[in-house]
Amino acid sequence: MKKGNNKKLRIIPLGGLEKIGMNITAFEYEDSIIVVDCGLAFPEDDMLGIDLVIPDITYLKDNIQKVKGFVITHGHEDHIGALSYVLREMNLPIYATKLTMGIIEKKLTEHNLLRSTRRKVVKFGQSINLGQFRIEFIKTNHSIQDASALAIYSPAGTVIHTGDFKVDYTPVFGDAIDLQRFAEIGKKGVLALMSDSTNAERPGFTQSERTVGHTFDHLFAEHKNSRIIIATFASNVDRVQQIINSAYKYDRKVVVEGRSMINIISTAQELGYLNVPEKTLVEIDQLKNYPPEKTVLITTGSQGESMAALSRMAADIHRKVTIMPNDTVIFSSSPIPGNEKSVSRVINELSEKGAHVIFQDAHVSGHACQEELKLIYSLVKPKYAIPIHGEYRHRKANALLANSLGIPKDNIFMLHSGDVLEISNEEASVVDKVHTGEVLVDGLGVGDVGNIVLRDRQHLAEDGILIVVMTLEKGTNQLLSGPDIVSRGFVYVRESEEFLDEAKQLLEDAIERCLSRQKNADWSKIKLIVRDTMNEFIWRRTKRRPMILPIIMDV
């Protein structure tokens, strides 16, 4: 592709730069846009009742005639989770590696989108042409198989997007990261490197996934007389493989529990990413046919999620599994920032039931630490560095690394979601901001719960609600009955009768005054008076501000 024209490549992150999750980035050159990843994020604590958060794709919808398709780096929820919502609004083809596509297809089937969505499985080293772009998939390692980095070739230059990655020279399955290819592309000249920042604050190297296998072997040897329950991420197929290996070696049967775990493992087995010796896996209903010390449970819930299998076992509401005093429970994961409380709650609940809980050393990260990031920077030798994937502090640490390796400060871009970075061999700068945001998913409703509804939920959760009901006569506006006060989440009515009677008396006087002044006062005026009177009285007496909801009926 010829260089030297002064057209610029536009890089537009639509999510994923303020927090962990919801990764989605648009690359635009003239009349072509490609979208890398399309992930979801899990709700923050203040998003009451929200199930998932997906990116706002207004920019893509406004430019739909340019958008060529989705290119996916790997099969984790924070990179593919929003696809089944976004594809309803814009039907675009998906390009991904084999296992990633297998997981996406399971999702699309659940949402009845499989037949209407064009899909192409791409092999490592293969390139696809989309409009003005050529995209090459490069093999990397991560905590899920088939993860890839992308080399995005455009007339303005080459950008390498690492996806989530680590450097694992001894992976459990398949090949090590293709460092040679990174170096070859680096030799030809790379405009920008967008690299994973999740572990950029950690010095050293991330250990190989294989080290966890040795740990499991030791743990199995140590706990020969108890049932072993291991909680890990559903998507970490290699981890599951190593647990199955240790179980087979120590002659234990394995049960897989948790919906997402069962889904991903069946996909991995069908596609040949998981080798299970015959008669090792058994159904959960067959557990009772084996002595406890001959069984292993692999389960979801390592993050303390309240509905996941392990949390249900800990809280004694799991239909099939009860925690016994002799059980050994191993957490093969580390808490994602923000989940520490939930994890420690589950650990306490398990310990109370007499289980022996192990949560050290049975996990390695899937993300590159500082030395691996330095290695990639040194091989790729980019002109510009754009740290991605992580909270601000993680990306800042990545930026400092890039700077220490000789990339000038002015060539390192700390972007925010929505920034439009225009980049060419001559110069690069943020030139614009496009609309981005979060769309909240609650049950089957996508985007119908916004900030105002959340604010109301917060208000209700913190202060409760008082409903004031009254009946007025049509025409004359005489007060026929009421005002009656109903309290929910504010005070317990039976113990606060005096207080509520006093409020009622005040209200009656205020409403009477209002009606006597103007016979046909409009309802909004009456409602306002009810609110003001109640707010002032309640604040004076309790220093609280419940939500006040006046309801007027006419007869």
C-alpha positions as CSV (number, residue, x, y, z in Angstrom):
1,M,0.0,0.0,0.0
2,K,1.5,3.3,-0.9
3,K,2.5,5.7,1.7
4,G,3.2,9.3,1.2
5,N,-0.3,10.6,0.7
6,N,-1.3,13.0,3.4
7,K,-4.6,11.5,4.1
8,K,-5.0,10.6,7.8
9,L,-6.2,7.6,9.7
10,R,-8.8,8.3,12.3
11,I,-8.8,6.2,15.5
12,I,-12.0,6.6,17.6
13,P,-12.3,4.6,20.9
14,L,-16.1,4.3,21.6
15,G,-15.6,2.7,25.0
16,G,-13.2,0.8,27.2
17,L,-10.8,3.6,28.2
18,E,-12.4,4.7,31.5
19,K,-12.7,1.3,33.1
20,I,-12.1,-2.4,32.6
21,G,-14.6,-3.6,30.0
22,M,-16.8,-2.4,27.2
23,N,-13.9,-2.4,24.6
24,I,-14.8,-1.0,21.2
25,T,-12.7,1.1,18.8
26,A,-13.5,2.4,15.3
27,F,-10.8,2.9,12.7
28,E,-11.7,5.2,9.9
29,Y,-10.0,6.0,6.6
30,E,-11.9,8.0,3.9
31,D,-15.0,5.9,3.1
32,S,-14.2,2.9,5.3
33,I,-14.7,2.1,9.0
34,I,-13.8,-1.1,10.8
35,V,-14.8,-1.8,14.4
36,V,-12.4,-3.7,16.6
37,D,-14.2,-5.6,19.4
38,C,-17.7,-4.9,20.9
39,G,-17.7,-5.7,24.6
40,L,-19.9,-5.1,27.6
41,A,-19.1,-3.9,31.1
42,F,-20.6,-5.0,34.4
43,P,-22.6,-2.5,36.3
44,E,-21.1,-0.2,39.0
45,D,-22.4,-0.4,42.5
46,D,-24.6,2.7,42.0
47,M,-26.4,1.2,38.9
48,L,-29.2,-0.3,40.9
49,G,-30.9,-3.2,39.2
50,I,-28.9,-2.9,36.0
51,D,-27.7,-6.2,34.5
52,L,-25.2,-5.1,31.9
53,V,-23.7,-2.0,30.3
54,I,-23.1,-1.8,26.6
55,P,-21.6,1.0,24.4
56,D,-23.6,3.7,22.7
57,I,-23.0,3.2,19.0
58,T,-24.6,6.4,17.7
59,Y,-21.5,7.3,15.7
60,L,-21.5,3.9,13.9
61,K,-25.2,4.2,13.1
62,D,-24.7,7.7,11.8
63,N,-22.0,6.5,9.4
64,I,-23.4,3.0,8.7
65,Q,-22.7,3.2,5.0
66,K,-19.0,3.3,5.8
67,V,-18.9,0.5,8.3
68,K,-17.4,-2.7,6.9
69,G,-17.7,-5.1,9.8
70,F,-16.5,-6.2,13.3
71,V,-13.1,-7.6,13.8
72,I,-12.8,-9.4,17.1
73,T,-9.6,-10.1,19.1
74,H,-10.8,-12.8,21.5
75,G,-13.8,-14.3,23.1
76,H,-14.1,-12.6,26.5
77,E,-17.3,-10.8,27.5
78,D,-15.6,-7.4,27.7
79,H,-14.8,-7.8,24.0
80,I,-17.8,-9.7,22.5
81,G,-20.6,-9.3,25.1
82,A,-22.4,-6.4,23.3
83,L,-22.5,-8.0,19.9
84,S,-25.9,-9.6,20.3
85,Y,-27.4,-6.2,21.2
86,V,-25.5,-4.1,18.6
87,L,-26.2,-6.5,15.7
88,R,-30.0,-6.0,16.2
89,E,-29.5,-2.4,15.2
90,M,-26.9,-2.8,12.4
91,N,-26.4,-6.0,10.5
92,L,-22.6,-6.3,9.9
93,P,-20.3,-9.2,9.2
94,I,-18.0,-10.6,12.0
95,Y,-14.4,-11.7,11.6
96,A,-12.8,-13.8,14.3
97,T,-10.6,-16.8,15.0
98,K,-12.1,-20.3,15.5
99,L,-12.8,-20.6,19.2
100,T,-13.8,-16.9,19.4
101,M,-16.3,-17.4,16.6
102,G,-17.6,-20.6,18.3
103,I,-18.4,-18.6,21.5
104,I,-19.9,-15.7,19.5
105,E,-22.2,-18.2,17.6
106,K,-23.5,-19.6,20.9
107,K,-24.5,-16.1,21.9
108,L,-26.1,-15.2,18.5
109,T,-28.1,-18.5,18.7
110,E,-29.5,-17.4,22.1
111,H,-30.6,-14.1,20.6
112,N,-31.9,-15.6,17.3
113,L,-29.4,-13.7,15.2
114,L,-27.3,-16.6,13.9
115,R,-28.9,-16.9,10.5
116,S,-29.0,-13.2,9.7
117,T,-25.4,-12.5,10.7
118,R,-22.5,-13.1,8.2
119,R,-19.5,-14.6,9.8
120,K,-16.0,-15.5,8.7
121,V,-13.5,-17.6,10.6
122,V,-9.9,-16.2,10.1
123,K,-6.7,-18.2,10.7
124,F,-3.6,-16.7,12.3
125,G,-1.3,-15.2,9.6
126,Q,-4.3,-14.7,7.3
127,S,-5.4,-11.2,6.2
128,I,-8.9,-9.9,5.3
129,N,-9.6,-6.9,3.1
130,L,-12.3,-4.5,4.3
131,G,-12.6,-1.3,2.3
132,Q,-9.4,0.7,2.5
133,F,-8.1,-1.6,5.3
134,R,-6.2,-4.9,5.3
135,I,-6.3,-6.6,8.7
136,E,-3.9,-9.4,9.7
137,F,-4.5,-11.7,12.7
138,I,-1.4,-12.4,14.8
139,K,-1.2,-15.2,17.4
140,T,-0.9,-14.1,21.0
141,N,-1.5,-15.7,24.4
142,H,-4.2,-14.8,26.9
143,S,-6.4,-16.5,29.5
144,I,-8.6,-17.8,26.7
145,Q,-7.4,-19.7,23.6
146,D,-7.2,-18.2,20.1
147,A,-6.6,-14.6,21.2
148,S,-5.1,-12.4,18.5
149,A,-3.4,-9.1,18.0
150,L,-4.4,-7.2,14.8
151,A,-2.1,-5.5,12.4
152,I,-4.3,-2.9,10.7
153,Y,-2.8,-1.8,7.4
154,S,-4.1,1.5,5.9
155,P,-2.8,3.9,3.3
156,A,-1.8,6.2,6.1
157,G,0.4,3.5,7.8
158,T,0.2,0.4,10.0
159,V,-1.4,0.2,13.4
160,I,-0.9,-2.8,15.7
161,H,-3.7,-3.5,18.2
162,T,-2.5,-6.1,20.8
163,G,-5.9,-7.1,22.1
164,D,-5.6,-8.6,25.6
165,F,-2.3,-10.5,25.7
166,K,0.6,-11.9,27.7
167,V,3.8,-13.6,26.5
168,D,3.6,-17.3,27.3
169,Y,6.5,-19.3,26.0
170,T,5.0,-22.6,27.3
171,P,1.2,-22.3,26.8
172,V,-1.0,-25.3,27.8
173,F,-2.5,-25.6,24.3
174,G,-1.3,-24.5,20.9
175,D,1.6,-22.2,20.1
176,A,3.4,-19.4,21.9
177,I,2.8,-15.8,20.9
178,D,4.2,-15.1,17.4
179,L,6.9,-12.6,18.4
180,Q,8.6,-13.1,15.1
181,R,5.7,-11.6,13.2
182,F,5.6,-8.6,15.6
183,A,9.3,-8.0,14.8
184,E,8.8,-8.4,11.0
185,I,6.0,-5.9,10.9
186,G,8.1,-3.6,13.2
187,K,11.0,-3.7,10.8
188,K,8.7,-2.4,8.0
189,G,7.7,0.5,10.1
190,V,4.7,0.8,12.4
191,L,2.8,4.1,12.8
192,A,1.1,3.3,16.2
193,L,0.9,0.6,18.8
194,M,-2.3,0.3,20.9
195,S,-1.4,-2.0,23.8
196,D,-3.1,-3.7,26.7
197,S,-2.5,-1.8,29.9
198,T,-4.2,-4.0,32.5
199,N,-1.0,-5.1,34.3
200,A,1.2,-2.2,33.3
201,E,1.7,-1.3,36.9
202,R,3.2,-4.7,37.7
203,P,7.0,-5.2,37.3
204,G,8.5,-8.4,35.8
205,F,6.9,-11.1,33.7
206,T,3.5,-12.8,34.0
207,Q,4.0,-16.4,34.8
208,S,3.1,-19.1,32.3
209,E,-0.3,-20.6,32.5
210,R,1.4,-24.0,32.9
211,T,2.7,-23.1,36.4
212,V,-0.9,-23.3,37.6
213,G,-0.9,-27.0,36.5
214,H,1.9,-27.8,38.9
215,T,0.1,-26.0,41.7
216,F,-3.0,-28.1,41.1
217,D,-1.0,-31.3,41.2
218,H,0.4,-30.3,44.6
219,L,-3.1,-29.3,45.9
220,F,-4.6,-32.6,44.7
221,A,-1.8,-34.6,46.3
222,E,-2.2,-32.7,49.5
223,H,-6.0,-33.0,49.8
224,K,-6.5,-36.6,48.9
225,N,-9.3,-37.1,51.4
226,S,-11.6,-34.3,50.6
227,R,-13.9,-33.3,47.8
228,I,-12.3,-30.4,45.8
229,I,-14.3,-27.5,44.4
230,I,-12.4,-25.1,42.1
231,A,-13.9,-21.7,41.1
232,T,-12.4,-20.1,38.0
233,F,-13.4,-18.0,35.0
234,A,-15.7,-19.8,32.6
235,S,-13.7,-18.7,29.6
236,N,-10.3,-20.0,30.9
237,V,-10.3,-23.2,28.9
238,D,-6.6,-23.9,29.6
239,R,-7.2,-23.7,33.3
240,V,-10.1,-26.2,33.0
241,Q,-7.8,-28.4,31.0
242,Q,-5.2,-28.4,33.7
243,I,-7.8,-29.2,36.4
244,I,-9.0,-32.1,34.3
245,N,-5.4,-33.3,33.8
246,S,-4.8,-33.3,37.6
247,A,-8.2,-34.9,38.3
248,Y,-7.4,-37.7,35.8
249,K,-4.0,-38.3,37.3
250,Y,-5.5,-38.6,40.8
251,D,-8.4,-40.7,39.6
252,R,-11.2,-38.2,40.3
253,K,-14.4,-37.6,38.4
254,V,-15.1,-34.0,37.2
255,V,-18.3,-32.1,37.3
256,V,-18.7,-28.8,35.5
257,E,-21.3,-26.4,37.0
258,G,-22.5,-23.0,36.1
259,R,-24.3,-22.1,32.8
260,S,-21.5,-20.0,31.2
261,M,-18.9,-22.6,32.1
262,I,-21.0,-25.5,30.6
263,N,-21.5,-23.4,27.4
264,I,-17.9,-22.5,26.8
265,I,-16.6,-25.9,27.7
266,S,-18.9,-27.7,25.3
267,T,-17.9,-25.2,22.6
268,A,-14.2,-25.8,23.3
269,Q,-14.7,-29.5,23.3
270,E,-16.5,-29.5,20.0
271,L,-13.8,-27.4,18.3
272,G,-11.0,-29.5,19.8
273,Y,-9.5,-27.0,22.3
274,L,-10.1,-29.2,25.3
275,N,-9.0,-32.9,25.6
276,V,-11.0,-34.8,28.1
277,P,-10.0,-38.4,28.9
278,E,-13.0,-40.7,28.5
279,K,-15.3,-41.2,31.5
280,T,-13.7,-38.3,33.4
281,L,-16.6,-35.8,33.0
282,V,-19.8,-36.8,34.8
283,E,-23.2,-35.1,35.1
284,I,-23.9,-33.3,38.4
285,D,-26.7,-35.7,39.2
286,Q,-24.2,-38.6,39.3
287,L,-22.1,-37.0,42.1
288,K,-23.9,-39.1,44.7
289,N,-22.6,-42.3,43.0
290,Y,-19.0,-41.5,43.9
291,P,-17.3,-40.9,47.3
292,P,-16.6,-37.2,47.8
293,E,-12.8,-37.6,47.8
294,K,-13.1,-39.0,44.2
295,T,-14.8,-35.9,42.8
296,V,-13.8,-32.4,41.6
297,L,-16.3,-29.6,40.9
298,I,-15.3,-26.9,38.4
299,T,-17.6,-24.0,38.9
300,T,-18.3,-20.3,38.1
301,G,-18.5,-17.6,40.8
302,S,-14.8,-16.9,41.5
303,Q,-15.8,-13.2,41.6
304,G,-18.5,-13.6,44.2
305,E,-21.3,-12.9,41.8
306,S,-24.5,-13.5,43.7
307,M,-26.2,-15.7,41.1
308,A,-23.2,-17.8,40.2
309,A,-22.9,-21.4,41.2
310,L,-20.3,-21.0,44.0
311,S,-22.2,-18.2,45.7
312,R,-25.3,-20.3,45.6
313,M,-23.5,-23.2,47.2
314,A,-22.0,-20.9,49.9
315,A,-25.4,-19.5,50.7
316,D,-27.0,-22.9,50.8
317,I,-29.4,-22.3,47.9
318,H,-27.8,-24.5,45.3
319,R,-30.2,-27.3,44.3
320,K,-27.7,-30.0,43.7
321,V,-24.6,-29.3,45.8
322,T,-24.2,-28.7,49.6
323,I,-20.9,-27.6,51.1
324,M,-19.6,-30.2,53.5
325,P,-17.2,-29.6,56.5
326,N,-14.4,-31.5,54.8
327,D,-14.5,-29.8,51.4
328,T,-11.5,-28.0,49.9
329,V,-12.5,-24.9,47.9
330,I,-9.9,-23.3,45.6
331,F,-10.2,-19.9,44.1
332,S,-8.3,-20.1,40.8
333,S,-8.6,-16.3,40.0
334,S,-7.9,-13.0,41.6
335,P,-10.7,-10.5,42.4
336,I,-11.4,-8.0,39.6
337,P,-11.1,-4.5,41.1
338,G,-14.4,-3.7,42.8
339,N,-15.3,-7.3,43.5
340,E,-13.1,-7.8,46.6
341,K,-16.1,-7.4,49.0
342,S,-18.2,-10.0,47.3
343,V,-15.3,-12.5,47.1
344,S,-14.5,-12.1,50.8
345,R,-18.2,-12.6,51.7
346,V,-18.3,-15.9,49.8
347,I,-15.0,-17.0,51.4
348,N,-16.4,-16.3,54.9
349,E,-19.6,-18.1,54.1
350,L,-17.7,-21.2,52.9
351,S,-15.4,-21.1,55.9
352,E,-18.4,-21.0,58.3
353,K,-19.7,-24.2,56.7
354,G,-16.4,-25.8,57.6
355,A,-14.8,-25.8,54.2
356,H,-11.0,-25.3,53.8
357,V,-10.6,-22.3,51.4
358,I,-7.5,-21.7,49.4
359,F,-7.1,-18.5,47.5
360,Q,-3.4,-18.0,47.1
361,D,-1.1,-19.1,44.2
362,A,-3.7,-21.0,42.2
363,H,-3.9,-18.3,39.5
364,V,-1.8,-16.5,37.0
365,S,-2.9,-13.4,35.1
366,G,-3.7,-13.4,31.4
367,H,-2.2,-9.9,30.9
368,A,1.3,-8.7,30.2
369,C,3.4,-7.2,33.0
370,Q,6.0,-4.5,32.4
371,E,8.8,-6.6,30.9
372,E,6.4,-8.2,28.3
373,L,5.1,-4.7,27.3
374,K,8.7,-3.5,26.9
375,L,9.4,-6.5,24.7
376,I,6.5,-5.7,22.4
377,Y,7.4,-2.0,22.2
378,S,11.0,-3.0,21.4
379,L,10.0,-5.4,18.6
380,V,7.3,-3.1,17.1
381,K,9.2,0.2,17.5
382,P,6.0,2.3,16.9
383,K,6.2,6.0,16.2
384,Y,3.1,6.7,18.4
385,A,1.9,4.8,21.5
386,I,-1.7,4.6,22.5
387,P,-2.3,2.8,25.8
388,I,-5.7,1.0,25.8
389,H,-7.6,-1.5,28.0
390,G,-7.6,-0.4,31.6
391,E,-8.4,2.3,34.1
392,Y,-6.6,5.6,33.8
393,R,-3.9,4.6,36.2
394,H,-3.1,1.4,34.3
395,R,-2.9,3.3,31.0
396,K,-0.8,6.0,32.7
397,A,1.7,3.3,33.8
398,N,1.8,2.0,30.2
399,A,2.5,5.6,28.9
400,L,5.4,6.0,31.3
401,L,6.8,2.7,30.1
402,A,6.6,3.8,26.5
403,N,8.3,7.0,27.4
404,S,11.1,5.2,29.2
405,L,11.7,3.2,26.0
406,G,12.4,6.4,24.0
407,I,9.0,7.3,22.6
408,P,8.7,11.1,23.0
409,K,5.9,12.3,25.4
410,D,4.2,14.2,22.5
411,N,3.8,10.9,20.6
412,I,2.0,9.1,23.4
413,F,-1.8,9.6,23.5
414,M,-3.9,9.1,26.6
415,L,-7.3,9.1,24.8
416,H,-10.8,9.2,26.3
417,S,-13.8,7.5,24.9
418,G,-15.1,9.6,22.0
419,D,-11.8,11.3,21.1
420,V,-11.0,11.3,17.4
421,L,-7.3,10.8,16.9
422,E,-6.1,11.8,13.4
423,I,-2.8,10.2,12.7
424,S,-0.3,10.1,9.8
425,N,3.4,9.7,9.4
426,E,3.8,13.5,9.6
427,E,1.7,14.3,12.7
428,A,-1.0,13.1,15.0
429,S,-3.5,15.0,17.1
430,V,-7.0,14.7,18.7
431,V,-9.2,16.8,16.4
432,D,-12.7,16.1,17.5
433,K,-15.0,14.3,19.9
434,V,-17.9,12.1,18.9
435,H,-20.9,11.1,21.0
436,T,-20.3,8.0,23.2
437,G,-21.8,6.7,26.3
438,E,-23.3,3.8,28.2
439,V,-26.5,2.1,27.3
440,L,-27.9,0.2,30.3
441,V,-29.5,-3.2,30.0
442,D,-32.1,-4.1,32.6
443,G,-33.9,-7.4,31.9
444,L,-35.2,-7.3,28.4
445,G,-35.1,-3.5,28.3
446,V,-32.1,-2.0,26.4
447,G,-31.5,1.6,27.0
448,D,-34.9,2.3,28.6
449,V,-33.4,2.9,32.0
450,G,-31.4,6.2,31.9
451,N,-29.8,8.5,34.3
452,I,-33.1,9.9,35.5
453,V,-34.5,6.5,36.4
454,L,-31.3,5.6,38.1
455,R,-31.4,8.8,40.1
456,D,-34.9,7.9,41.2
457,R,-33.8,4.4,42.2
458,Q,-30.9,5.9,44.2
459,H,-33.3,8.3,45.9
460,L,-35.8,5.5,46.7
461,A,-33.0,3.3,48.0
462,E,-31.6,5.9,50.2
463,D,-34.6,7.7,51.5
464,G,-37.8,5.7,50.7
465,I,-41.1,7.1,49.5
466,L,-44.2,8.7,50.9
467,I,-47.4,8.6,48.8
468,V,-50.1,11.1,49.6
469,V,-53.6,10.2,48.2
470,M,-56.7,12.4,48.2
471,T,-60.0,12.7,46.4
472,L,-61.5,15.9,45.1
473,E,-65.0,16.5,43.9
474,K,-65.2,17.3,40.2
475,G,-66.3,20.9,39.5
476,T,-66.2,22.2,43.0
477,N,-62.8,20.9,44.1
478,Q,-64.2,20.0,47.6
479,L,-61.8,17.7,49.5
480,L,-63.9,14.5,49.8
481,S,-61.4,12.2,51.4
482,G,-57.8,12.1,52.5
483,P,-55.1,13.2,52.5
484,D,-54.0,9.6,53.3
485,I,-50.3,8.9,53.7
486,V,-48.6,5.7,52.7
487,S,-45.0,5.1,53.6
488,R,-42.5,2.7,52.0
489,G,-38.9,2.5,53.1
490,F,-39.2,5.8,55.1
491,V,-40.7,5.0,58.5
492,Y,-42.6,2.0,59.8
493,V,-46.2,3.2,59.9
494,R,-47.4,1.5,63.1
495,E,-44.6,3.0,65.1
496,S,-45.0,6.5,63.7
497,E,-48.7,7.1,63.9
498,E,-48.3,10.4,65.8
499,F,-45.8,11.7,63.4
500,L,-47.9,10.9,60.4
501,D,-51.1,12.3,62.0
502,E,-49.3,15.5,62.5
503,A,-48.2,15.6,58.9
504,K,-51.7,14.8,57.8
505,Q,-53.1,17.7,59.8
506,L,-50.6,20.1,58.3
507,L,-51.5,18.9,54.8
508,E,-55.2,19.3,55.3
509,D,-54.7,22.9,56.4
510,A,-52.4,23.7,53.5
511,I,-54.8,22.2,50.9
512,E,-57.8,23.9,52.4
513,R,-56.0,27.2,52.3
514,C,-55.1,26.7,48.7
515,L,-58.7,25.6,47.7
516,S,-60.4,28.5,49.6
517,R,-58.2,31.0,47.8
518,Q,-59.0,29.8,44.3
519,K,-62.0,27.4,43.9
520,N,-60.7,25.7,40.8
521,A,-57.0,25.5,41.6
522,D,-55.1,23.3,39.1
523,W,-53.8,20.0,40.2
524,S,-50.2,20.8,39.6
525,K,-50.5,23.7,42.1
526,I,-52.0,21.4,44.7
527,K,-49.3,18.7,44.1
528,L,-46.6,21.4,44.5
529,I,-48.1,22.5,47.9
530,V,-48.3,18.9,49.1
531,R,-44.7,18.3,48.2
532,D,-43.4,21.6,49.7
533,T,-45.4,21.2,53.0
534,M,-44.3,17.6,53.4
535,N,-40.6,18.2,52.5
536,E,-40.3,21.0,55.0
537,F,-42.1,19.2,57.8
538,I,-40.2,16.0,57.4
539,W,-36.8,17.7,57.0
540,R,-37.5,19.7,60.2
541,R,-38.4,16.6,62.2
542,T,-36.1,13.8,60.8
543,K,-33.5,15.5,58.6
544,R,-34.5,13.1,55.8
545,R,-35.8,13.7,52.3
546,P,-38.0,10.8,51.1
547,M,-39.5,11.0,47.6
548,I,-43.0,12.5,47.9
549,L,-45.6,11.3,45.4
550,P,-49.0,13.1,45.5
551,I,-51.9,11.3,43.9
552,I,-55.2,13.1,43.3
553,M,-58.4,11.4,42.1
554,D,-61.6,13.2,41.2
555,V,-65.2,11.9,41.6
